[in-house]
Amino acid sequence: MIISLAKQNIGVKSEIKSIASSALTNKLVELGFLVGKSVEVVFTAPFGDPIAVELNGSVLSLRLEEAETIRVESSISL
C-alpha cells in the first residue's frame, strides 16, 4: 500500500515511489530522496513532528509537512 512518509510506522523499511511537486521538491531531491531509494522512519518526536528517517546511511530530520509530500510503499517490517 502506498502512503505518505509522514504516516509510516517506525522501523518499517519503505521504497520511495513518488515525490509531490512543491516548493520543497528540490530540497528533498538534493538530500537524496529519489524514487526507488529505501527509507526508514527511525524516530518520531514526542508530539509527532519532526521525524527522523534513515536514507543512504544517514539520519535526516524532516518536518511532517516535508514528509507528507513523499509517497512510499512498505517493503520490510523490523
N, C-alpha and C positions, 0 to 999 in steps of 0.2 A: 504494500500500500504506500502510495506517495503522500507525504505530509511535509509541513514546513519544519525546518531545523529547530525552530523555537518550540515546537510541540514534541520533539523527540525525547525519549526517556534517557536517563543517564546510563552509560555503559553499553549502549546499542550502537554497533558499527553500521554506518549507512553509506550509500553511494549518492553523490550529488547528481541529481537528474536535470535540474534547471535552476537558473537564477533570474528572477523577475527583473525587468528593465526598470531602473530607478536611478536616482541621484547617487545611490550607494554602489551601483554595479561595478564601476571602475575600481573603487577601493577594494571591494571583495575579490575581484579578479587579481589585483596586484598582490593581495595577501595569499593567493594560491587557491581560492575557491573556484575550481574549474569542474565542468561536467565530467563525470567519470571518476573523480577523486574520492577516496574514502575519508570519512569524517566521523568523529565520535564525541558526543557530549560527555565531558568528564566531571563537571561541577556546575551547580546552579547556586546563585547567591540566595540568602535566606528568604528574600521576597520574590525570587524568581528572575530578577534582572540585575546584572548581566548573567550570561552563561559562559563557561569555559569549554572550548572544543579543541580536540587534538586533530591536527591536519598536517600532513607531511612531517611528522615527528616533532612538531612544535605545538605548544598550547597557546591558544589565542582567546581573548575575551571579546564577546560580541554582545551588543545590546539586543534585546528581543526584537526591536524594530529592524535591525540588520538581519537577524536570523530568520525573521518571517519571510524575507524575500528569497531564501534558499529552500528549494524543494529537494527532499531526499527520499530514498527508498531503503528500508532496513535490509541488512544482509545477514548479520550475525549478532546474536544476543549473548552477552557475557554474564 
